[in-house]
């Protein structure tokens, strides 16, 4: 399948023959969680915007459908280049079925409120990894002047005009930060967003908005200052590279024993990630925008001082990303020693570990947030199904280093976050095929 589609991939499976080292060179794709809010932000201007390095994945394709349903004109200029012209956008009632596919559909709330003064949004979809509150979004938009009715089956929001305000987020929510920033961009006056999330993709969104004429200070910190402007212009922007994908490829190379070079990485985005991989014995060399994983690494968990069992725990940036706990856990099954994986942010994220246990992994799931992993474990191919994007990648990592054949169903979940992953893995020497059913 040359390009991930929205409808078909749900019924497809990957068939993987494990035990082959992944070696070669691969370029990091554009950041999924950067592309989605930037696409939504195109609604803030009536002038055309051209975006490059856009990952052509299921979630992005759904966001494109949402923009088109609203009335925007969207045209793919190349495989990873897109032009959005929202001059004709007019619809403020978001389509229920489209919104059910992705959580990022709620990112349209801030731009539509800012531009049209009204939005009707159904609850968003997305990965079922635990409770994912919309409260910070609602509170932030209400502080900026939106009247919001949450009593029905949809979120009905309207305003006679947003105004700059001091906004404190009760959690450092990535998407709530993005919604608040986008809404505040066109709100007269000064807005301060405190306890803001500061992930690389939020920084990318803010810099994109600045390139269109927005006034935002504090980018990269947890306090953002936005001076509202009357309008934004058009422009061109390159989506930043996906640090989660870079780390996923690092894990794939490490567990299969291959030598891998990853191009187009942003070294500072890997600052909180590489120390955690080093704790698993994975060595990564950085040279400019290139990351290199040497072949045949002897993975060994590094104990804490005094021989204590170490842990990898996630948190808001710049802590270790929650999206990588599943990947770290899969890598840990192949490292000598014992480690605690502590997933603080989502109570369902670790429920996929029974799939790895069925393959032979030595994992104790202590509770919804903690798993103890002891390795290395000999893994054997199994038939599984992917419950979400990152669990799917963890299963893929395990399958590629397992003995025998594995089948992973529901690969549409993996396609939501990783562009043409089967094609790219085959180019690195993996035995992986996409089949129907």
N, C-alpha and C positions, 0 to 999 in steps of 0.2 A: 504494500500500500504506500504510494509515494508521499502522500500527505495525510496526516491524521484528520479524520472526519468526525463530526459530532455524533452522528446516528449509528454508524456501522461498528465502530471499535468496541462497543459494549459487548457484542456477541462474539468477539474474537479472543483467541488465546495465543500465548507464546509457548512454543515447545523448545526446550533448551537441553542440549547435551552438555553436561558439565565437565570440568576438569581441563579446560583449555586456557592457557595464559592469555590475557588480553595485552596486546603490545601494539605500539604504533603511535600515531599522533591524532589528536582530536581538538576541535575548536569549541570553546564554551558557547552555548547558545545565549540569546538575550534573556534577561531576567523576566520570568513569568509574572512575578508580583510587582515588577516595575512597569511592564507593558500594560497591564490591566488598568491601573489608575491613570496612567498617561493617556490611554485611549479614552477613558471617561472624561478626562480633563479637556479633551478636544472640544467638548460641548460648551466650554466657557468662551470660545471665540467663534465669530462668524466668518473668519478667514481660514483658508486651507492650511493644513498641517501635514507635513510629510515625515514619517517615522521609518527608521531603518533598524536593522538587527532585531526585528520583531519575531519572537518565537511563534512558529506556525503550529500551534498546539490547540487541543480541543477547547480549553478555557478561553483562549484568545479568539477563536472562531465564534464562540458563543457571544463574547462581548461585541464582536463585529456585527453579529445578527441583531443584538439589542440596539446598537447605534443606528443600524439601517431601519429597524422597526420604529425608532423615534423619529426618523425622517432625515437623518444625516446621509450624505453620500460617501461611500467607502469604496476605495479601489485598490486592489493589490497591484503594485507597480513591478514587483519581482517576488521571488520566493519569500523574502523576509523584509520587504519594503511595502509600505502602505500609505495611502493618502486619504485623509479624512477632511471632509468639508461639511461642517455642521450648520452652514448658513440656512439651510431649509429645515433644520430640526424644529419640531413643533409639538410632538406628542409628549405628554407628561404622565400618561398611564403606562407603566411598565408591564410587559407581557408576562403573565404568570408562569407559563411553561418554560420560557427562556430563563427567567430568573431562578427557577427551581434547579437549574443545572449548575450554577456557580454562585458562590458566596459573594464574589466581586460585583454582582449585579447591584448590590446596595451602594456601591461607589458612585452610582449615577445620581444619588439623592442630593449630594452637595452641589454638583454642577447645575442640575436642573432647578434647584431652589434659587441658586444665585442668578441664573439667566432668565428663568420664566416665573419665579415666585411660587411655583407649585410642583408637587410630585406625588404620585400615587404608586407606592411600591409594595409588592407582596413580600413575604418572608423569603430571604435568599436561600439557595441550596448550598452545595459544597460538601467537603469531607465530613463524615460523621465520626469525629474524633473526640467528642465530648461537648459540653455546653460552651457555646460561643456567643457571648452576650452582645446584643445590639444597644444596650443601655448607654455606653459611652458615645455612640453616634447620636442617639436621640437627645441626650443631655447637651452635647456640644452644639448641635443645630438649633436646639431650643434657646440656648444662651445667646446665639447670634440673631435671634429674632423670629424663628420659625414656630408656628403653632402646629402641634402634632397630635393627631388622634390615633391612638393605638387600640381602640376598643373593638374594631372589626377584624376582618380577615386580611386587611391591607394597612399599611402605614400611610395615612393621609397627612400630607404636610403642605403648609402654605404660609406665605409671608407677604406683608405689604412693603417689605424692604428689609434686607438683612443689615445689621449694623455691627461695627467692630466692637469687641468685648473681650474681657479677660475670661479665658476658658481653662478650667482645670479638669483634665481627664481622670476619672477615678481608677483607671488602669491604663497602662501604656499600650493601648490598642493600636496596631498598625493601621487598620482601615479607618478607625475613628479619627486618627490623626490626619489621614489623607482626606477624609470627608470634610473635616473642620478647615483644613488649609485651603482646599478648593473652594469651599463656600465663602471663606473670608477674603479670598483674592479679589472679589468684586464687591465686597461689603465696604461702604464708606466708613472711614475711621481706622483706628488701630486695633488689631486683634493680637492677643498674646495667648498662645496655646502652651500650657504648662503640663508637665508629666507626659510630654509628647514622645511617641516612639521615634527611633532614629535609625532604623534599619537602612541598608544601602539603597533599597528601592524607594524609600521615602525621600532620601536625599536626592535621588534621581528625579523623582516627581517635582520636588521643589526647584531644582535647577532648570528643569524643563519649563516650568511656569515662569521663572525669571527670564528665560530666553524669549518668552512671548510678551514680556512687559510687566510681570508681577513684581512686587517688592516684598521680598522675604529675607529675613535675617535670622541667624542662629542655626543655619542648616548643619545637620550633623549633631546637634545638641538636643537636650530634652526640653528646651524652651524656644519656641519659634515666635517671631514677631512678624506680623503681616500688616503692611499698610495697604488698604484697599485702593484699587485703581478703577477708573470708569470703564475701561475695556481692555481686552488683550488682542494682540495681533496674531498673524500666522507665523510660520517658520518651519524649521527642520530640526530633527533631534534623533540622536542614535541612542537606543535603549542600552543600558549598561549590561554587562555580562552577569550570568546567573551563578552566584557563588555556591548555591545549594547543588547545582549540577556539577560544578567543579569538584566539590567534596564527594559527590556520589561517584564520579569517575575515579577519584583517588581511592575510594574504598574498593571499587571493582578491580582496579589494578592490584591493590595490595593483597586481596584474598586469593586472586588467581595466580599471583607470582609473576605477573608480566611487567614489562617496562613501558611506561606510558608518559607521553608528553602532552600537556594540555595548554593550548594557546588562548590568548585573549582573556587572561585572568586579571583581576584587580587585586594586587597583593594585600592592600589594606582591608579588603573585604574578608580575607582569610585569617586575619589576626586572631579572632577568638576561636577559630576552627582548628587550625593546625596544632595548637597545644593539646587539644583533646585527642586528635589522631596520634600525636606523639605518645600520649599515655597508653595507646594500644600498640605501640611499637612501629607505627607507620612513619617513615621518613619522607618528607617532601622538600625538594629543593626549588627555591624560587629564583628566577633570573629575569628581571624586568617583568614583562607580562606573560611569562611562561612558567608553568609548574611542571616539575619532573618527578616521577615516581620510579625509583630504581627497581630492577628485576630481583626476584628471589629474596624478598625481605623476610627475615625471621621475626614474625610478629610476637612480641612478648609484652604483656601488660606491666607498666612501671608502677610498682607499689608506692604509696605515700611514705613519707619519712617514718622510720620505726617499723617498716614492714606492714603498715596498715593497708587494708583493702581500699583502693582508690575509687573515685566515682566520676562520672560525667553527668552533669546536670545542666538543664537548659534555663533560659530566662530571656527577658527583653534585651535587645541589643544594647551594649556589645557583649552580652553573655553568649554562650553556645546556643545556636538557633534550635528552636523546637522542631523545625522541619528536618533536622539531622539526627534526632535521637534514634529513630528507627534504623537509619543507615549505620550509625555508630554501634548499635546493638548487633546488627548482622556481622559487622567486621569483628566485633569482640568474640563471636563464636569461634573465630579462627586464630585467636591470639592466646598464647600460653599465660595462664593466670586467672585471677578472679577480679571482676569489677562490678560496681553498682551503676546501673543506668537509672537516673532519677529524672523522670519526665514530670515537671511541676505544673505545666500549663494546661494540659488536656488529659482528662481522665479516661479516655477511650483509646488513646494513641497506642498503648502497648498491648492491646487485646489481640493483636495479630501474632503474638509470639508462639501461640500454640501451633501455628503452621511450621515455624522453625523447629520446635520441639519434635514434631512428627518427622522431620528430616534427620533428627539425631542430635540437635543442639541441646546443650546442657544449660537450661535456663530455669530459674525459679522466679515466678511472678509473685512478688510479695503482696502487692495490692495494685490498684489501678495505676499508680504512679511510679512504682519501683520494680525493677527486675535485676536479679543477680545472675551474671553470666560467667561461666567457667569454661575455658577453652584450653587447647583447641579441640574441637569436636569433629569427628568424621561425619559428614553430611551425605545423605542419600536422596536421590530424586524423588519427588512426590507430586501429586496433583493438588493444586491449590487455587484460590481465587483472591484477587487483589481487592481489599476493602477500601483503600484510599491511595493517593498518589505515592506517599513516602513508604507506606507499608509494602506497596507493590514493588518499589525499587529495592527495598530490603530483601524481599523474596527473590528478586532477580539476582541480587548479589549472592545470596545463598545458593541459588540454583546453578550459577556459573562456576562455583567452586565445589559443587556436590558431585558425587559419583553417580552416574546413570542419567536418566532422563526425567526432567521435571516439566509439568504443564501448569502454566499460570493462566487462569481464566479472568474474565472481566478486565482485560488489559486497557480498556477505555479509560480506566482510572489512571493508569501510568501515562497514557497519551495526553492526559490533561496537563501534565507537567514536564514531560520530556519529549522533545521533538524527534520523530523518526528514530527512536532509541534502538529498535531492532536493526535498522539499516546501518546505523553508526557502529553498533557493537559488532556486526558482521565484518565491517571494515577493519576492526581491531582483532579479528580472529575468532570471535565467538561463534558457536553453533547455535543459532536461534532462528526460528521460523515463526511467522505469523499465520495462523490457520483460523478458519471459521469454526465457531462453536467452542 
